[in-house]
Amino acid sequence: MKLLYKELSLAAHPSLYAFMLLGCLVIIPVYPYTVIFMFGCLAPFITFMFARENNDAWYTATLPIQKKEIVLAKCLLLTVVQLGQLLLSLPFAILRNTLTIENNPVGMDATAAWYGFGLIIFSVFNLVFLPAYYTSGYKAGVSFLSAMLPVILFMAAVEILVHFPIFYWMDSTSPEDLLRQLPILFLGLFLYVVSMAASYRIAAHRFEKVNL
């Protein structure tokens, strides 16, 4: 927990907290809500760039900790940012439903399925970005671009999916349809936990071979 505190107080770029608050965008009547998940990927990228420019890896390596703990701290930071963004969006999603705003014509509404797909998007990003970054410990740009390609494709697929009548229930906020969406939400949670664990193990193994 001390390393996580260090990440939040010293290593995190200020924009990280601003991007976490962008979950509130689900209150906008017409907006491609999957873009919110892109902000959850962009915030860690900027922070990793910020940390690189400030020699954060070298500084942390001088502390009495193992190299795998450096990776663990960053993984915890990503988890806080991404899950925090989703949690902060919940009140606005509930408010939007309370105000009975019409369905978002651009793409998927902030339903249980939307949150599940968001967790899957974060899973894909983390599984590609973290191992790629810790292969060198400083190539954040290349790692980010590698991770964003599958993320953008999946985001586009999610937005297009709900325009097919057969998948209307994924875009509905009725109690019956929300129950149908729960398996997608639980699948997203499961994949997020598994992918983060795998990301940490692979990234830590690769970082052990990096000469700081």
Buried (B, 14 or more C-beta within 10 A) or exposed (E): EEBBEBBBEEBBBEBBEEBBEBBBBBBBEEBBBBBBBBBBBBBBBBBBBBBBEEEBBEBBBEEEBEBBBBBBBBBBBBBBBBBBBBEBBEEBBEEBBEEEBEBBEBBBBBBBBBBBBBBBBBBBBBBBBBBBBBBEBBBBEEBBEBBBEBBBEBBEEBBEBBEEEEEEBBBBBEEEBBEBBEEBBEBBBBBBEEBBEBBBBBBBEBBEEBEE
